[in-house]
């Protein structure tokens, strides 16, 4: 099994020679402190050429100190505090195909300013990170302005059905506008669900970092590592 740990890291004050020029701030480089992922003793930021592309990590101390309410897990406009919950498999991913935005623009964090995304998968005993890419993904289809998620019932059904992304995909394309109508039809067996259709779709995508991963972590150790990181930030000393 692969081993995950964390390390504090800063955006470089001076870009290395040949690095991508980031013109967003007209030459002014804001300082950014973030939490890097260390896999088997090696920085994931280094493996993905983060400094050379003038990117920084999306996982920051405030990611753990900002409360994200589960009632907002299908609200496409709520981002603060979301990332740790996605990485620890507690809520669905924001991006399509179970992908997660882990490095991005230090000024605005926009996916299309340059980024690194990965696909995260859960098995009964492990967590898998794979298909590291310069993100070109869209928000997942279940973040749909035309749909109405009135309460936590859709999220609770996702959990009860073993984190069934296929069910969420079906909700996104169903003729029902409201979640309670869909849930009623779903429980009646109206829909045939392909649980892994989104995973198979992702395989066909061009991958910009084929040399990185896949990594497979023991789930218990993985979740314990995140719990220890959260405690170190929210309960220092």
ABEGO torsion letter per residue (X at the ends): XBBBBBBBBBBBABBBBGBBBBAAAGGBBBBBBBBBBBBGGBBAAAAAGAAAAGBBBABBAAAAABBBBAAAAABAABABGAAAAAAAGABBBABBGGBBBABBBAAAGBAAAEBBBBBBBBBAABBBBBGBBBBABBBBAABBAABBBABAAAAAAAAAAGGBAAAAAAAAABABABAAAAAAAAAAGABBBBAAAAAAAAAABBBABAABOBBBBBAAAAAAAAAAAAAAAABBX
